[in-house]
Amino acid sequence: MSKSYIPPHLRTKGPNAKADAKANAKADTKKKVPDTDISNFPELVVSKPVEESKMDFAKLFKNVINSTKKKPMKKGLILLTKTKIIDSLTPEERLEEDQYWENLKLERHLWNCVTRLEKQKDERREYDMNYISEEEIVESESEEEVEEEEYEEEEDDDVVEDELEDEF
């Protein structure tokens, strides 16, 4: 007879322990389940009979008025349903809102352009001391024109005063 593997828990029980373990396992599965008759157990607490409810819940819920109020939508929200789109703003308000944001974007872009141009002018002035921007040229021309106009007005006033003095 060849030696076969015997698990450690069966090694101390002898050479026929493996066969005995199989027989015991089959016998354990065939054990009877004891009777679970209620009369075999004592009653610990005396229970009261369950009374049927006299409340008619169907009638109770028929009288309930749906009192949940829908909260107004927050400004600017859009509610998507299966059938339609609900906008919290009227079309006029939506146009105003869109125009506001467009103006805000335009203002920001213009501001960025102006700051970029001024930065470029400042950098150019740092490198080229003889640099004169177009604005400075226009300002100097307008100042010269204003001075010429003032000078002409003074001359006209002097001529008018001289004429008035000649008359009297």
ZIHU-V470019 format. One record per residue. N is the residue number from 1. RES is the residue in one small letter. NEAR is the number of other ideal C-beta (glycine too) atoms within 8 Angstrom. D_LAST is the distance of its C-alpha to the last C-alpha in Angstrom with 2 decimals. Layout:
((N & RES & NEAR & D_LAST) (N & RES & NEAR & D_LAST))
This chain:
((1 & m & 2 & 162.56) (2 & s & 3 & 159.20) (3 & k & 3 & 157.00) (4 & s & 5 & 153.94) (5 & y & 3 & 150.82) (6 & i & 8 & 151.16) (7 & p & 7 & 148.00) (8 & p & 5 & 147.88) (9 & h & 4 & 148.21) (10 & l & 10 & 151.50) (11 & r & 8 & 153.04) (12 & t & 4 & 154.68) (13 & k & 6 & 156.40) (14 & g & 5 & 158.92) (15 & p & 3 & 159.54) (16 & n & 6 & 159.47) (17 & a & 11 & 156.30) (18 & k & 10 & 154.19) (19 & a & 7 & 156.47) (20 & d & 9 & 156.66) (21 & a & 9 & 152.83) (22 & k & 8 & 152.57) (23 & a & 8 & 155.22) (24 & n & 8 & 153.51) (25 & a & 8 & 150.16) (26 & k & 8 & 151.77) (27 & a & 8 & 153.46) (28 & d & 7 & 150.18) (29 & t & 6 & 148.55) (30 & k & 5 & 151.40) (31 & k & 6 & 151.21) (32 & k & 3 & 150.89) (33 & v & 4 & 147.84) (34 & p & 4 & 148.89) (35 & d & 4 & 148.61) (36 & t & 6 & 145.33) (37 & d & 5 & 146.52) (38 & i & 5 & 144.37) (39 & s & 4 & 147.47) (40 & n & 6 & 148.23) (41 & f & 5 & 145.11) (42 & p & 3 & 144.91) (43 & e & 5 & 142.11) (44 & l & 3 & 139.91) (45 & v & 4 & 137.52) (46 & v & 4 & 138.23) (47 & s & 4 & 135.55) (48 & k & 4 & 134.26) (49 & p & 4 & 134.22) (50 & v & 4 & 130.81) (51 & e & 4 & 129.39) (52 & e & 4 & 127.51) (53 & s & 4 & 123.89) (54 & k & 4 & 123.08) (55 & m & 5 & 119.44) (56 & d & 6 & 118.39) (57 & f & 6 & 115.63) (58 & a & 6 & 114.96) (59 & k & 7 & 114.26) (60 & l & 9 & 112.15) (61 & f & 7 & 109.84) (62 & k & 6 & 109.47) (63 & n & 6 & 107.64) (64 & v & 6 & 105.19) (65 & i & 4 & 101.65) (66 & n & 4 & 99.74) (67 & s & 4 & 97.29) (68 & t & 4 & 95.77) (69 & k & 4 & 92.07) (70 & k & 4 & 90.42) (71 & k & 4 & 87.75) (72 & p & 5 & 84.41) (73 & m & 8 & 83.71) (74 & k & 6 & 81.28) (75 & k & 6 & 77.92) (76 & g & 6 & 78.14) (77 & l & 7 & 81.94) (78 & i & 7 & 83.83) (79 & l & 9 & 87.38) (80 & l & 5 & 89.74) (81 & t & 7 & 92.71) (82 & k & 2 & 95.38) (83 & t & 3 & 93.84) (84 & k & 4 & 90.06) (85 & i & 7 & 87.12) (86 & i & 9 & 85.39) (87 & d & 8 & 81.84) (88 & s & 11 & 80.38) (89 & l & 9 & 76.88) (90 & t & 6 & 75.72) (91 & p & 6 & 74.54) (92 & e & 6 & 70.89) (93 & e & 8 & 71.40) (94 & r & 10 & 73.24) (95 & l & 8 & 70.31) (96 & e & 8 & 67.88) (97 & e & 10 & 70.25) (98 & d & 8 & 70.64) (99 & q & 8 & 66.88) (100 & y & 8 & 66.37) (101 & w & 8 & 68.88) (102 & e & 8 & 67.49) (103 & n & 8 & 63.97) (104 & l & 8 & 65.48) (105 & k & 8 & 67.28) (106 & l & 8 & 64.18) (107 & e & 8 & 62.12) (108 & r & 8 & 64.87) (109 & h & 8 & 65.11) (110 & l & 8 & 61.36) (111 & w & 8 & 61.39) (112 & n & 8 & 64.30) (113 & c & 8 & 62.49) (114 & v & 8 & 59.35) (115 & t & 8 & 61.40) (116 & r & 8 & 63.54) (117 & l & 8 & 60.54) (118 & e & 8 & 58.98) (119 & k & 8 & 62.36) (120 & q & 8 & 62.68) (121 & k & 9 & 59.22) (122 & d & 8 & 60.18) (123 & e & 8 & 63.48) (124 & r & 10 & 61.79) (125 & r & 9 & 59.36) (126 & e & 5 & 62.40) (127 & y & 6 & 64.09) (128 & d & 6 & 61.16) (129 & m & 4 & 58.47) (130 & n & 4 & 56.23) (131 & y & 8 & 56.34) (132 & i & 5 & 53.01) (133 & s & 8 & 53.28) (134 & e & 5 & 51.39) (135 & e & 6 & 49.49) (136 & e & 8 & 48.20) (137 & i & 9 & 47.10) (138 & v & 8 & 45.25) (139 & e & 8 & 43.65) (140 & s & 8 & 42.49) (141 & e & 8 & 41.04) (142 & s & 8 & 39.24) (143 & e & 8 & 37.85) (144 & e & 8 & 36.58) (145 & e & 8 & 34.96) (146 & v & 8 & 33.28) (147 & e & 8 & 32.01) (148 & e & 8 & 30.70) (149 & e & 8 & 28.94) (150 & e & 8 & 27.34) (151 & y & 8 & 26.24) (152 & e & 8 & 24.77) (153 & e & 8 & 22.91) (154 & e & 8 & 21.43) (155 & e & 8 & 20.35) (156 & d & 8 & 18.84) (157 & d & 8 & 16.91) (158 & d & 8 & 15.70) (159 & v & 8 & 14.67) (160 & v & 8 & 12.80) (161 & e & 8 & 10.97) (162 & d & 8 & 10.23) (163 & e & 8 & 9.01) (164 & l & 8 & 6.66) (165 & e & 7 & 5.39) (166 & d & 6 & 5.55) (167 & e & 5 & 3.79) (168 & f & 4 & 0.00))
